[in-house]
């Protein structure tokens, strides 16, 4: 077996003394747990994907394209 890893330093709120107990209580802050990141855009800011044209619309587009060539 290798050597044991040393324990990482941990903030604590001090030792709390009870009737038969002395306990070190770990302490964390919000900054230890909170990681700032970009927020997701709201749904109202997003544009919906364009709809696929139907058969009639594609047919009309083809007819107009043929008419423009002449």
C-alpha positions in Angstrom: 0.0 0.0 0.0 1.1 3.5 -0.7 1.1 6.4 1.7 -2.3 7.8 2.7 -3.4 11.0 1.1 -3.3 14.0 3.4 -6.7 15.4 4.3 -7.7 18.6 2.4 -8.2 21.7 4.5 -11.8 22.3 5.4 -13.4 25.5 6.8 -15.2 24.9 10.1 -17.4 26.9 12.3 -15.4 25.9 15.4 -15.9 23.2 17.9 -19.3 22.8 19.5 -19.3 21.5 23.0 -22.1 19.3 24.2 -22.5 17.5 27.6 -20.2 14.6 26.5 -19.1 15.8 23.1 -16.7 18.1 21.3 -17.4 18.2 17.6 -15.8 20.2 14.8 -18.7 21.3 12.5 -17.9 21.8 8.8 -19.0 25.2 7.4 -19.7 26.1 3.7 -20.8 29.3 2.2 -22.9 30.0 -0.8 -19.9 31.1 -2.9 -18.5 27.6 -2.4 -21.5 26.0 -4.0 -22.6 28.7 -6.5 -21.0 28.9 -9.9 -21.9 31.8 -12.1 -22.7 30.9 -15.7 -24.6 32.4 -18.6 -28.4 32.3 -18.2 -30.6 30.5 -20.8 -32.5 33.0 -23.0 -36.2 33.3 -22.4 -38.6 31.5 -24.7 -40.0 34.8 -25.9 -36.6 35.8 -27.3 -36.3 32.6 -29.4 -37.6 32.6 -33.0 -39.6 29.5 -33.9 -38.1 27.3 -36.6 -39.5 28.1 -40.1 -42.3 25.9 -41.2 -41.7 23.5 -44.2 -43.8 24.8 -47.2 -46.7 22.5 -48.2 -47.3 21.0 -51.6 -49.4 23.8 -52.9 -46.8 26.5 -51.9 -44.0 24.5 -53.5 -46.1 24.1 -56.7 -46.8 27.8 -56.8 -43.1 28.6 -56.3 -42.3 26.3 -59.2 -44.9 28.0 -61.5 -43.6 31.5 -60.6 -40.0 30.4 -61.3 -41.0 29.0 -64.7 -42.9 32.2 -65.5 -39.9 34.4 -64.6 -37.6 32.4 -67.0 -39.8 33.3 -70.0 
